[in-house]
């Protein structure tokens, strides 16, 4: 079973005022932390989706050379997250991936264990159409989708993320993995978030 990560890194950083993925965190950057985790996992490939003019200079050179990495530029990223997702899914279809995990580049504290739990879930139950992280009963990324979901995901438009599909009776077609630690689903959207991230990193 082949599974790819779709690493969404084409956001506008509108609330930050500058490219948040390039902000330093120790010897790393905001955008490199979750990618490092994805590359350590058993994912077969990681598709890094960036804006058209973004050469991913916010990533360390050795990370960009990792054999698992595949960089995809999304010229329509300004139309919303669904555009980036669609570009990733098209590549997953080309590469005949059995499932994808949607990962946000601004979620620095996701763990290898989280990803492996999702991968194990879908390998043990191939009828499962999705595996989603939840915090306090709210669905959060990362989220795994089986290939049976690709067509539905491709129909999303605008800034609707993949979790727009995950509601109502459809929730019975997959598995929810509760996350007890809010930090694991923390995302960096504002200056205050970035300051909090730096404090957490210093106390590790």
C-alpha angles and dihedrals in degrees: 000000000000120000128182132194118229104209108200107210103146101093123131099238084219095160092048100050093221136047101295092193090066095053112117122248108181105301091338135063131239091253096049099055100074091038090056087054093048092050091051091054127083093259109136095218138003118211109204108204114202138168117273095260097039113105091183093246086158089075124082111255094241091054091053089054094053110125091229092060123096118177119213123183116214111204091186096051090119088070091068145277093296089069093058090045091052092053090051094048092049088057091046089054091049090050091045094238114181092210142358134214116214108219126182117223090217096059099090099174104056110126137220087240091060092052094044091051090055092047092049091049094056094042091052094047113028092178087067108107097195144004114206136187115232131193117190089345093306117120112237136173139296094075127170120214126189119228088258086074099052096095093050092048091050089059094061115110137195120357094336107129124211092268090070086084093051104086143097120004091349089076088074090067095068145023132271119211111201116220115206097189114074090199091068091064096036114132130197111235106136141034088258090055090051092050089049090050092053091050092050091049091051092053096048 
